[in-house]
Amino acid sequence: MEEKRTIKNQLITLLVLFIFFVISFLTNILGPIIPAMIESFHINVALAGFLPFCFFVAYGVMSIPAGLLVERYREKKMMLLAFLLAFVGALAFACMPTFGMGLISLFAIGCGMAILQVVINPLLRTAGGEAHFAFNSVLAQLFFGLASFLSPQVYSYLVQHLHRGATNKMAWLTLLEQVVPPALTWVSLYWVFAVICLLMLLLLFWLKMPKVELQEEEKINLGTPLSALLKRKMVWLFFFGIFAYVGTEQGIATWISTFLATYHGIDPETTGATVNAYFWGMMTVGCVLGLILLRLMDSKAVLIVFTIAAMISLGTALFGNMNLAYYAFPVTGFFLSVMYSVIFSLALNSIDNYHGTFSGILCSGIIGGAVVPLIIGSLGEKIGLRFSLLCLFGTLSYILSIGFWAKPLIKNVRGL
């Protein structure tokens, strides 16, 4: 019996790791396909900014409600709901690729991904065991980073092989050609999303989930805990820290391909998508180095050094030549890599109670990924994308300031 339970928990752990992969695969593809959306829908960069806005605003508004709902309806039902929302959203857009449907679809997918983010960390702790949670969490981030690297590559592959007149194609490519218009080959990615979500629904329906007992720091409590936290200046300062980080990350990732196409004539569906993939890939590499540095240095010092380096590399990407931009954008991703985890840990280590509710507030800061790309797009229509991206130095400056004013009650342990 114990052996069966162990095997089952290992399967659940693998499932959770794959869900991290799926979340990233669906979440971080917007940047490479925005140039194609601009061309297909005949919209300007200001309107294009509403695409990531609809996706990430769903993250912001669903984080706390999802935390409350999972305690009532439990993990399996919430995960089924999450993938159902994502499946319906992806399928609707694949069948009706219009700008309006794109906004609705992205909001639905964003709601699904927000629910999954709330569910999977406690599930990973339970299935993998608390003793292995730290290792599994890092492994999950590697799966997340791998998907972010692969999804732009899959996008490039699809647009280069659909409706190209080649013979002896694989059956699934031939099938996609039956449902994807020749002028909208990028829509094929949403058919892939729909199939992935459908397969996840079928798999989850079949699997039996272990019972998850939420720890106090994983619970979200409204009423006194929430009102008490919202009155504290420190809570708002760290909320805007998460807001600034996600806004910076998505502000860069969303507009990389468009920037390179606009200023350097780089094909957004091939080379532009590759640069975007390298941006996410370097973030994954940076996470690994960050783990080592956080064992050797104070987390605030790591945050300061990486933020300054990110500013330098971003400036190089924006004002350097084509070759410099090609490499500097991924390097910027490398230096962004540790910011989210450092800001989040500094925040939680700065208060001594209500950690679960505080985490919910911090996760709501993901809405920065909706607001900042929208601001960049709106400004880009008036002053040009290069100069509108300069607003990211404002968000990075705020992140840099955290390294100076944060006063955690508990500092990170140093020493190998």
Residue pairs with C-beta under 8 A, 6 or more apart in sequence:
8 208
8 210
9 127
9 128
9 129
9 210
10 127
11 207
12 123
12 127
12 207
12 209
12 210
13 124
13 127
13 128
13 136
15 203
15 207
16 120
16 123
16 124
16 127
16 128
16 140
17 124
17 136
17 139
17 140
17 143
18 143
19 79
19 116
19 120
19 200
20 120
20 140
20 141
20 143
20 144
20 147
21 143
21 144
21 146
21 147
22 147
22 196
22 197
22 200
23 113
23 116
23 117
23 144
23 147
24 143
24 144
24 145
24 146
24 147
24 148
24 151
24 280
25 147
25 148
25 150
25 151
25 193
25 196
26 86
26 90
26 109
26 113
26 151
26 193
26 196
27 55
27 113
27 148
28 147
28 148
28 151
28 253
28 280
29 151
29 152
29 155
29 189
30 51
30 52
30 55
30 106
30 253
30 254
31 152
31 253
31 254
31 255
31 256
31 257
31 258
31 276
32 152
32 155
32 156
32 256
32 257
32 268
32 269
32 272
32 273
32 276
32 277
33 155
33 186
33 189
34 48
34 51
34 52
34 254
34 255
34 257
34 258
35 257
35 258
35 261
35 268
35 269
35 272
36 159
36 186
36 268
36 269
37 43
37 48
37 51
37 99
37 102
37 186
38 44
38 45
38 48
38 258
40 97
40 183
40 184
40 186
41 47
41 98
41 99
41 102
43 99
44 381
45 258
45 377
45 380
45 381
45 385
46 377
46 378
46 380
46 381
47 99
47 377
48 258
48 377
49 254
49 373
49 374
49 375
49 376
49 377
49 378
49 380
50 103
50 374
50 377
51 102
51 103
51 106
52 106
52 250
52 254
52 369
52 370
52 373
52 374
53 370
53 371
53 373
53 374
54 103
54 104
54 106
54 107
54 110
54 370
55 106
55 107
55 109
55 110
55 369
55 370
56 110
56 246
56 250
56 366
56 367
56 368
56 369
56 370
56 373
57 107
57 110
57 367
57 370
58 106
58 107
58 108
58 109
58 110
58 111
58 113
58 114
59 110
59 113
59 114
59 117
59 363
59 366
59 367
59 369
59 370
60 364
60 365
60 366
60 367
60 370
61 364
61 367
62 110
62 111
62 114
62 115
63 114
63 117
63 118
63 360
63 363
63 364
63 366
64 220
64 360
64 361
64 363
64 364
66 78
66 114
66 115
66 117
66 118
66 119
67 118
67 219
67 220
67 356
67 360
68 220
68 222
69 78
69 115
70 78
70 115
70 118
70 119
71 214
71 219
74 209
74 212
75 119
75 122
75 123
75 209
75 212
76 204
76 207
76 208
76 209
78 115
78 118
78 119
79 115
79 116
79 119
79 204
80 201
80 204
80 205
81 112
81 115
82 111
82 112
82 113
82 115
82 116
82 119
83 112
83 116
83 197
83 200
83 201
83 204
84 112
84 197
84 201
85 108
85 109
85 111
85 112
85 115
86 108
86 109
86 112
86 113
86 193
86 197
87 194
87 197
87 198
87 201
88 108
89 104
89 105
89 106
89 107
89 108
89 109
89 112
90 105
90 109
90 190
90 191
90 193
90 194
90 197
91 190
91 194
92 101
92 104
92 105
92 108
93 101
93 102
93 105
93 106
93 187
93 190
94 179
94 187
94 190
94 191
94 193
94 194
97 181
97 184
97 187
97 190
105 190
109 193
112 197
114 366
117 363
118 363
120 140
121 137
121 218
122 212
122 214
122 215
122 218
123 209
123 210
123 212
124 133
124 136
124 137
124 140
125 133
125 215
126 210
126 211
126 212
126 213
127 210
128 136
138 287
138 291
141 284
141 287
142 284
142 287
142 288
144 284
145 280
145 281
145 283
145 284
145 287
146 284
148 277
148 280
148 281
148 283
148 284
149 277
149 278
149 280
149 281
149 284
150 277
151 277
152 273
152 274
152 276
152 277
152 280
153 273
153 274
153 277
154 189
154 192
155 186
155 189
155 269
155 273
156 269
156 270
156 273
156 274
158 176
158 185
158 186
158 188
158 189
158 192
159 185
159 186
159 188
159 269
159 270
160 269
160 270
161 169
161 173
162 173
162 176
162 177
162 180
162 182
162 185
162 188
163 177
163 180
163 182
163 185
169 177
176 188
176 191
179 191
180 187
180 188
180 191
181 187
186 269
214 356
215 356
216 355
216 356
217 348
217 355
217 356
217 359
218 356
218 359
219 356
219 357
220 356
220 357
220 359
220 360
221 354
221 356
221 357
222 357
225 353
225 354
225 357
226 357
226 361
228 354
229 235
229 351
229 354
229 357
229 358
229 361
230 236
230 361
232 351
234 350
234 351
235 351
235 358
235 361
237 402
237 405
238 343
238 346
238 347
238 350
238 362
238 402
239 361
239 362
239 364
239 365
240 365
240 398
241 343
241 347
241 365
241 398
241 399
241 402
242 340
242 343
242 344
242 347
242 362
242 363
242 365
242 366
242 368
243 365
243 366
243 367
243 368
243 371
244 368
244 395
244 396
244 398
244 399
245 336
245 339
245 340
245 343
245 365
245 368
245 395
245 399
246 340
246 365
246 366
246 367
246 368
246 369
246 372
247 368
247 369
247 371
247 372
247 373
247 392
247 395
248 336
248 339
248 368
248 372
248 392
248 395
248 396
248 399
249 336
249 340
249 369
250 368
250 369
250 372
250 373
251 372
251 373
251 376
251 389
251 391
251 392
251 395
252 279
252 314
252 329
252 332
252 333
252 336
252 389
252 392
253 276
253 279
253 280
253 333
254 373
254 376
255 373
255 376
255 377
255 380
255 385
255 389
256 272
256 275
256 276
256 279
256 329
257 266
257 268
257 272
257 273
257 275
257 276
258 268
258 272
258 385
259 318
259 325
259 385
259 386
259 389
260 266
260 268
260 271
260 272
260 275
260 322
260 325
260 326
260 329
261 267
261 268
261 272
262 385
263 325
263 385
263 386
264 321
264 322
264 325
266 272
266 275
266 322
266 326
271 326
275 326
275 329
275 330
278 329
278 330
278 333
279 329
279 330
279 332
279 333
280 333
281 330
281 333
282 330
282 331
282 333
282 334
282 337
283 333
283 334
283 336
283 337
284 337
285 334
285 337
286 306
286 333
286 334
286 335
286 336
286 337
286 338
287 337
287 338
287 341
289 337
290 302
290 306
290 337
290 338
290 341
290 342
293 302
293 338
294 302
294 338
294 342
294 412
294 414
295 413
295 414
295 415
295 416
296 414
296 415
296 416
297 414
298 411
298 412
298 414
299 342
299 345
299 346
299 408
299 411
299 412
300 342
300 346
300 402
300 403
300 404
300 406
301 403
302 338
302 342
303 338
303 339
303 342
303 343
303 346
303 399
303 400
303 402
303 403
304 400
304 403
304 404
306 335
306 336
306 337
306 338
306 339
307 335
307 339
307 396
307 399
307 400
307 403
308 400
309 335
310 332
310 335
310 336
310 339
310 396
311 393
311 396
311 400
313 328
313 331
313 332
313 334
313 335
314 328
314 332
314 389
314 392
314 393
314 396
315 393
316 324
316 325
316 328
316 331
317 324
317 325
317 328
317 329
317 331
317 332
318 325
318 386
318 389
318 390
319 386
320 328
339 399
343 399
343 402
344 359
344 362
345 408
345 412
346 402
346 406
346 408
347 358
347 362
348 355
348 358
348 359
348 362
349 408
349 409
349 410
349 411
350 406
350 407
350 408
350 409
351 358
351 409
352 409
368 395
372 391
372 392
372 395
375 388
375 391
376 385
376 388
376 389
376 391
376 392
377 388
378 388
379 387
379 388
379 391
380 388
380 389
382 388
